[in-house]
Amino acid sequence: MAKIKKSEFINLHIKSPYANLSKDGMVSVVRKQYELLPSYRPEKWGKTEPLRQVFDPTNVEQIWPDGGRSTVDWKKSGKNRATGHWTPLINTYVGDNHAYLALTVYETQKQYELIDAIKKLGVYMETDYAFIDAFTLQYKPFASENSRGTYLYLSYSTHLLRHWLPDMTWATVFGPAYMRLFGKDNLLSVPAYRVEDLGPEHVFIQLTASLDDLFEKFEEVMDAREVAKQHLGYDCFFQAGKAYNWKQEPEKAGKVFRTPEFHMHDDYVQPKTLIENPETDEVAELVPGQPLPEWFLEEPSRPVVSYEKAEWHYGSDRFPQFLPPEQGAIHIGIFIAWCINNEWLVQKKSKAVRAVKNRLMTGTQFLMQEQGEKFLSSILNIEIQPFVNDYYHDDSSEFAKAHGSYYDDFAAKTKKMTQISGKMSPEIRQKSGEMYELIAFYLVNDNWENYDLIASVISQRYSEWQAFPGKSE
């Protein structure tokens, strides 16, 4: 079994041509997922973090009381950790999007369960396109370039697929749209580890034998991708020399790359819709035939990235047992407070956010009391997420290698910070002995004096990151 690093994961994604999948339709999809993926059954769900609703497989209807128009996130904690979301309806004014189901897992041992599920769910949802693939550190540059992976996720929008296929995925279910584009016989003859005929309108292709190959045999998988793309035709897949900004040049769809025509099944028309950009509070009306705001064309939802959890620290062996749990979260809270004070949170107007800005609540208290002890990407604007990834989350990023990570900066400043029970508490020294320097990371006071010391460093790193040529996008 491959060892998956902190910033790596596996995605399963299934797109249905029923762009306005009704509440009843998505309920049946969720039940089917529950049946086919017993190792990754949802435990909590909700429309915003933190997810607090307990998932009840006998009452899935309660998830969409609004008629099935909302994206819903879910998670499973502990063993076989997983996250995901269900998107039953995307407004058709943007050009008929697919409804879709997404799943993110962090292990490879359930390969056969995932493969069985994507084949059966793909046919059940009459998918046009479904895949299993991994976001690995080696694949990250390719995924970022071809618009398939940014901000630590693997995904794509229907709009993007109208311009090109980003890559040949490790496991793929091609449906009716791509059957018309490639031809079924051509799909069935792709040189790959496994090719299966799933029925009149679906073909399954698996490039190599094991999911572990994505992490342990990167070059072999990349070669398999190239062989499949050559067989199907490079003119359908992303090529850096031919690609363009598809958001700014939507009229090029189907003219530069060979692309499918999606036959959507719409059952809902919304005559008038007002949309609000949660990051800027901008309100716009969606009118057929009129230009759309660019921010609305962004991917409708993203799998949530868990940057940090307090329990990862206070539950570890190196954490001093005589300290309260919140001491394991001080460094997280200070960073979140910096995000709040620099207007990087999606929700800017809550009482808790105002309390942090007014220094009536610390970032640590905000994390522990308001965020379920978790620092998740969903609370941040997407503009700041690449910086958080490069500086805070991924200590192997090019920026962290050149300038240092947040952990490096925080640890370097611990001696200058005020500490619990005084700067050099004899009690703590007596209990920790020679381990004092090692555990100093957890001894800092949760106060604004320490925040100001670290916040200035974060701001300096952000300025450096903005000018850094190898930063994430």
C-alpha positions in Angstrom: 0.0 0.0 0.0 1.4 3.4 -1.0 2.2 5.9 1.7 0.2 9.0 0.9 1.6 12.4 2.0 -0.3 15.0 3.9 -1.1 17.1 0.8 -2.0 14.1 -1.5 -5.3 12.4 -2.0 -7.5 10.4 -4.4 -10.6 11.7 -6.1 -13.6 10.0 -7.6 -15.8 12.2 -9.7 -19.0 11.3 -11.7 -20.8 13.8 -13.9 -24.4 13.2 -14.9 -26.1 14.8 -18.0 -29.2 15.3 -15.9 -28.0 18.9 -15.3 -31.0 19.7 -13.2 -31.2 16.4 -11.3 -34.3 16.6 -9.2 -34.3 16.1 -5.4 -35.7 12.6 -5.8 -33.0 11.8 -8.4 -30.1 12.9 -6.2 -31.6 11.1 -3.2 -31.5 7.9 -5.1 -27.9 8.6 -6.1 -26.9 9.2 -2.5 -28.6 5.9 -1.5 -26.7 4.1 -4.3 -23.4 5.6 -3.1 -24.1 4.5 0.5 -24.7 1.0 -0.8 -21.7 0.7 -3.1 -19.1 2.4 -0.9 -19.6 0.9 2.6 -16.0 1.9 3.7 -16.8 5.5 3.0 -20.3 6.0 4.3 -21.1 9.7 5.2 -21.3 10.5 8.9 -21.9 14.3 8.9 -23.3 16.6 6.2 -24.1 20.3 5.7 -24.1 23.2 3.2 -21.3 25.1 5.1 -18.5 24.2 7.5 -18.5 23.0 10.1 -20.7 20.0 9.1 -22.9 19.1 12.0 -25.9 17.3 10.6 -25.8 13.6 11.3 -26.3 11.5 8.1 -29.3 9.3 8.3 -29.5 6.7 5.4 -33.2 6.1 6.2 -34.0 9.8 5.7 -31.9 11.1 2.9 -34.8 13.3 1.8 -34.1 15.7 4.6 -30.9 16.8 2.9 -32.7 18.8 0.2 -35.8 20.4 1.7 -35.4 23.2 -1.0 -36.2 20.8 -3.8 -32.6 19.7 -4.6 -30.9 22.8 -5.8 -28.1 23.0 -3.3 -24.6 21.5 -3.2 -24.2 19.5 0.0 -20.8 18.6 1.6 -20.3 15.5 3.7 -17.5 13.8 5.6 -16.4 10.6 7.3 -13.9 10.8 10.1 -11.5 8.2 11.7 -10.7 5.1 9.8 -11.2 5.3 6.0 -11.4 9.1 6.3 -13.3 10.7 3.4 -15.0 13.9 2.2 -17.3 14.6 -0.7 -20.2 16.6 -2.1 -23.3 16.2 -4.1 -24.3 18.8 -6.6 -27.8 18.1 -7.9 -28.4 21.3 -9.8 -26.3 23.9 -11.5 -28.2 26.9 -12.9 -28.7 26.4 -16.7 -28.0 30.0 -17.5 -24.3 29.3 -17.6 -24.7 26.8 -20.4 -26.1 23.5 -19.0 -23.7 22.1 -16.4 -23.7 18.5 -15.3 -24.9 17.4 -11.9 -22.2 15.5 -10.2 -21.0 13.4 -7.3 -17.5 13.8 -5.8 -15.5 11.8 -3.3 -12.0 12.3 -1.8 -10.2 9.6 0.0 -6.7 9.3 1.5 -5.7 5.7 1.1 -5.3 3.1 -1.7 -6.4 -0.1 0.0 -10.0 0.2 -1.1 -9.2 0.2 -4.8 -11.6 -2.5 -5.8 -14.5 -0.9 -3.9 -13.8 2.5 -5.6 -13.6 0.8 -9.1 -16.8 -1.2 -8.6 -18.6 2.0 -7.4 -17.5 4.2 -10.3 -18.6 1.6 -12.8 -22.0 1.0 -11.3 -22.7 4.6 -10.3 -21.5 5.8 -13.6 -24.0 3.6 -15.5 -26.7 4.4 -12.9 -26.2 8.2 -13.3 -25.9 7.8 -17.1 -22.6 9.6 -16.8 -20.9 11.4 -19.7 -17.6 11.3 -17.9 -16.3 9.8 -14.6 -12.9 9.3 -13.2 -10.6 8.1 -10.4 -7.3 9.7 -10.1 -4.8 11.0 -7.5 -3.4 14.4 -6.8 0.2 13.6 -6.0 3.1 16.0 -5.5 4.7 14.8 -8.7 1.4 15.3 -10.7 0.7 18.7 -9.2 2.6 20.7 -11.9 0.7 18.9 -14.7 -2.7 19.3 -13.0 -2.1 23.0 -12.4 -1.1 23.6 -16.0 -4.0 21.8 -17.6 -6.6 23.5 -15.4 -7.6 20.2 -13.8 -6.0 20.7 -10.4 -5.6 23.9 -8.4 -5.9 24.7 -4.7 -5.3 21.0 -3.9 -8.1 19.4 -5.8 -8.7 17.4 -8.9 -11.8 18.5 -10.8 -13.2 20.3 -13.9 -16.2 22.1 -15.0 -18.5 21.3 -17.9 -17.3 24.6 -19.4 -13.7 23.3 -19.4 -14.7 20.1 -21.0 -16.3 22.0 -23.9 -12.7 23.2 -24.6 -10.5 20.2 -24.0 -10.0 17.1 -21.9 -7.4 18.0 -19.3 -5.7 14.6 -19.3 -6.3 10.8 -19.5 -7.3 9.8 -16.0 -6.1 6.6 -14.3 -9.6 5.1 -14.3 -12.3 6.5 -16.6 -15.9 5.8 -17.5 -16.6 7.3 -20.9 -20.4 7.9 -21.5 -22.6 8.9 -24.4 -21.0 12.2 -25.2 -17.5 10.7 -25.6 -18.9 7.6 -27.2 -20.1 9.9 -30.0 -16.8 11.7 -30.1 -14.4 8.7 -30.0 -16.5 5.8 -31.2 -17.2 2.8 -29.0 -14.9 0.5 -30.9 -12.0 3.0 -30.6 -12.6 3.2 -26.9 -12.7 -0.5 -26.5 -9.3 -0.9 -28.2 -7.4 1.6 -26.0 -4.1 0.0 -25.0 -4.5 -0.1 -21.2 -4.4 -2.5 -18.3 -8.2 -3.1 -18.3 -10.9 -2.1 -20.8 -14.5 -3.1 -20.1 -17.7 -2.8 -22.1 -20.3 -1.6 -19.5 -23.2 -1.6 -21.8 -24.6 0.2 -24.9 -23.3 3.7 -23.8 -20.4 3.2 -21.4 -16.8 2.0 -21.5 -14.5 1.7 -18.5 -10.7 2.1 -19.0 -8.1 1.5 -16.3 -4.5 2.5 -17.2 -2.4 0.4 -14.8 -3.0 -2.4 -12.3 -3.0 -0.5 -9.0 -3.9 2.9 -7.5 -0.5 2.6 -5.7 1.1 3.1 -9.1 0.0 6.8 -9.0 2.2 7.3 -6.0 5.0 4.8 -6.6 5.3 4.5 -10.4 4.7 8.0 -11.5 6.6 7.7 -14.8 4.9 4.5 -15.7 1.4 6.0 -15.2 2.4 9.1 -17.2 3.5 6.9 -20.0 0.2 5.0 -19.9 -1.6 8.3 -20.1 0.4 9.3 -23.2 -0.3 5.9 -24.9 -4.1 6.3 -24.4 -4.1 9.9 -25.6 -2.2 9.0 -28.7 -4.7 6.2 -29.4 -7.7 8.5 -28.9 -6.2 11.5 -30.5 -4.1 14.3 -29.0 -6.4 16.8 -30.6 -8.9 16.1 -27.8 -6.5 16.6 -24.9 -4.9 19.7 -23.4 -1.7 20.8 -25.1 0.1 23.8 -23.7 1.0 25.2 -27.1 -2.6 25.2 -28.3 -4.4 26.1 -25.1 -5.9 29.5 -24.3 -7.8 31.2 -21.5 -11.1 29.4 -22.0 -12.9 31.7 -19.6 -12.0 34.8 -21.5 -12.4 33.2 -24.9 -15.5 30.9 -24.7 -16.1 31.3 -28.4 -13.2 29.0 -29.1 -15.0 25.9 -27.7 -14.8 23.1 -30.2 -12.7 25.1 -32.7 -9.1 24.4 -31.3 -9.6 21.0 -29.8 -11.9 18.2 -30.8 -14.7 18.2 -28.1 -18.0 16.4 -27.5 -21.5 17.8 -27.7 -23.2 17.3 -24.4 -26.9 16.4 -24.6 -28.3 17.6 -21.3 -31.7 16.6 -19.9 -33.2 19.7 -18.3 -36.3 19.6 -16.3 -36.2 23.0 -14.6 -36.1 26.5 -15.9 -35.5 29.4 -13.6 -36.9 32.6 -15.1 -34.9 35.0 -13.0 -32.0 34.5 -10.6 -30.1 36.9 -8.4 -26.6 35.7 -7.4 -24.3 37.1 -4.8 -20.5 36.8 -4.7 -19.9 35.9 -1.0 -16.3 37.3 -1.3 -17.3 40.8 -2.4 -21.0 41.0 -1.7 -21.5 41.8 -5.4 -25.0 41.0 -6.6 -25.8 40.2 -10.3 -28.8 39.0 -12.2 -28.5 36.1 -14.5 -30.3 36.9 -17.8 -30.3 34.5 -20.8 -28.0 35.7 -23.5 -26.2 38.3 -21.4 -22.6 38.2 -20.3 -21.9 36.4 -17.0 -19.7 37.7 -14.2 -16.3 35.9 -14.3 -16.5 34.9 -10.7 -19.7 33.0 -11.4 -18.0 30.8 -13.9 -15.6 29.4 -11.3 -16.0 25.8 -10.3 -19.3 25.7 -8.4 -17.8 23.9 -5.4 -14.5 22.5 -4.3 -13.6 19.6 -2.0 -12.7 21.0 1.3 -9.0 20.8 2.2 -8.2 20.2 5.9 -5.2 22.4 6.5 -4.9 21.6 10.2 -6.7 20.2 13.2 -5.9 21.0 16.8 -6.2 17.4 17.7 -3.3 16.5 15.4 -1.2 18.4 18.0 -2.8 17.9 21.4 -3.4 14.2 20.5 0.2 13.5 19.6 2.9 11.8 21.7 5.1 14.8 21.7 2.4 17.1 23.2 3.0 17.7 26.9 0.2 16.1 28.8 0.3 18.7 31.6 -0.8 21.4 29.0 -4.5 22.1 28.1 -5.6 21.0 24.6 -5.9 24.6 23.3 -2.1 25.0 23.6 -1.8 22.7 20.6 -3.8 25.2 18.6 -2.1 28.6 19.3 -0.1 28.6 16.1 -3.3 27.7 14.0 -5.3 30.4 15.7 -2.7 33.1 15.1 -2.6 32.3 11.4 -6.5 32.3 11.2 -6.5 35.7 13.0 -4.1 37.1 10.4 -6.5 35.9 7.7 -9.5 37.5 9.5 -7.7 40.8 10.0 -6.7 40.9 6.3 -10.2 40.2 5.1 -9.5 36.7 3.7 -12.5 34.9 5.2 -15.5 34.2 3.1 -17.8 35.2 6.0 -16.7 38.6 7.0 -19.7 39.8 9.0 -20.3 37.2 11.7 -20.2 38.2 15.4 -17.2 35.9 16.0 -15.2 37.5 13.1 -16.0 41.0 14.4 -14.9 39.8 17.9 -11.5 38.7 16.6 -11.1 42.0 14.7 -11.9 43.9 17.9 -9.5 41.7 19.9 -12.3 40.4 22.1 -11.7 36.9 20.9 -8.4 35.3 19.9 -7.9 33.3 16.7 -7.4 30.2 18.9 -10.8 30.8 20.6 -12.3 31.3 17.1 -10.8 28.0 15.9 -11.8 26.0 19.0 -15.3 27.4 19.6 -16.5 28.4 16.1 -14.7 26.0 13.7 -14.8 22.7 15.5 -11.1 22.9 16.1 -10.4 22.6 12.4 -8.7 25.0 9.9 -10.5 24.2 6.6 -10.1 25.8 3.2 -13.8 26.4 3.0 -13.6 29.4 5.3 -11.1 31.3 3.1 -11.5 33.2 -0.2 -10.0 31.3 -3.1 -7.6 34.1 -3.8 -5.6 33.4 -0.6 -5.8 29.6 -0.8 -2.6 29.2 -3.0 -0.6 31.3 -0.5 -2.0 29.2 2.4 -1.0 26.1 0.6 2.5 27.2 -0.3 3.4 28.7 3.0 1.2 27.0 5.7 0.0 23.7 4.3 2.7 22.3 2.0 6.2 22.6 3.5 7.6 21.0 0.3 6.4 23.8 -1.9 8.9 25.7 -3.9 8.1 28.8 -1.9 8.6 27.1 1.4 11.9 25.7 0.2 13.0 29.2 -0.7 11.6 31.2 2.1 10.6 28.8 4.8 7.2 27.5 5.9 4.9 28.9 8.6 6.0 26.2 11.0 9.7 27.3 10.5 8.8 30.9 11.2 6.6 30.2 14.2 9.2 27.9 15.8 11.9 30.5 15.2 9.9 33.1 17.1 8.9 31.0 20.1 11.8 32.2 22.2 10.7 35.8 21.7 7.1 35.1 22.6 5.6 35.3 26.0 4.9 31.9 27.4 2.3 30.4 29.7 3.1 30.9 33.4 5.8 33.4 32.4 8.6 33.5 29.8 10.7 30.8 31.5 8.4 29.1 34.0 10.4 27.0 36.5 7.4 24.7 36.8 7.3 24.0 33.1 11.1 23.6 33.0 11.0 21.1 35.9 8.3 19.0 34.2 9.8 19.1 30.7 13.5 19.0 31.5 15.6 18.6 28.4 12.5 18.5 26.3 11.8 22.2 26.9 13.3 23.4 23.6 11.3 20.7 21.8 8.0 21.6 23.3 8.5 25.3 23.3 6.3 25.4 20.2 3.3 24.7 22.5 4.2 26.9 25.4 3.4 30.3 23.9 0.6 32.5 25.4 -2.6 33.0 23.4 -2.4 36.7 23.5 -2.3 39.6 21.0 1.3 40.5 21.9 2.4 37.1 20.4 -0.1 37.6 17.5 1.5 40.9 16.5 5.0 39.3 16.5 3.9 36.5 14.2 1.5 38.5 12.0 4.2 40.8 10.8 6.2 37.8 9.7 3.2 36.3 7.8 2.6 39.7 6.1 6.2 39.8 5.0 6.0 36.2 3.7 2.8 37.1 1.8 4.6 40.0 0.1 7.5 37.7 -0.8 5.0 35.1 -2.1 3.3 37.6 -4.4 6.6 38.3 -6.1 7.7 34.6 -6.1 7.8 33.1 -9.7 7.1 29.5 -8.6 4.0 30.2 -6.5 0.9 28.1 -6.9 -2.0 29.6 -8.9 
